[in-house]
Amino acid sequence: MTPFDFNNGASSKEKAQAYLQKGHELKSNGAMDAALTEYRRAALADPSLFAAHLEIGLLCKAKANNDRRFLRYAFEAFRSASRLDLNHEQAHIQYITAGQQQGLLDELHREYGELCKKYPENELLKRSCKNIVTLCMALIPDKVALDSGGGEAGMRRFILLLSIGLSLLGAAMIFGAPLVNQIFRKTLIAKEQLSTFVTVGLLCLGVSILGVFIRSRIK
């Protein structure tokens, strides 16, 4: 094959195709770093060249196994590829996967939601949006089950102690306040205040009873 002459007045798109082809040849020979350089040159020469962005993403994804910084480069390359070809399933899968690894699923969800509104007939975009929602749901931490060993025992113990404390406080406010006046034979606590003490005391007893009921429901 005759080497491409970059100095013969070739257009940017022609140069991009030449860089892309050279990148493919280097990649097939195992020269991944050199291939990545050529793919980047192709993308710079022609930003609309889908294949260059996809190859950059794939090579950066592989390099991210040794250097996490390349995850961001892969994410950006897959984003460009997925935007250039809305019907290329692999580009969208790779973009969403890279976004998940970057912790950017919320951003992707908004992005694909807008794309679905703009292109309502595109089934791939709809599936991609659903996949993002599924991934978001999968990443939500499981709630601690109350019936799992120490969690159950700790919760039941806490509710029991709280109920006992509230019941003692309620009884003290209902019966203790009037008893103070009798012991000291003085109106240390006015009648208006006594009614408030009784009301609050009854409320504490009510909450303590509710706590006992809730505790009985934890199995």
Secondary structure, 3 states (H helix, E strand, C coil): CCCCCCCCCCCHHHHHHHHHHHHHHHHHCCCHHHHHHHHHHHHHHCCCCHHHHHHHHHHHHHHCCCCCCHHHHHHHHHHHHHHHCCCCHHHHHHHHHHHHHCCCHHHHHHHHHHHHHHCCCCHHHHHHHHHHHHHHHHCCCCCCCCCCCHHHHHHHHHHHHHHHHHHHHHHHHHHHHHHHHHHHCCCCCCHHHHHHHHHHHHHHHHHHHHHHHHHHHCC
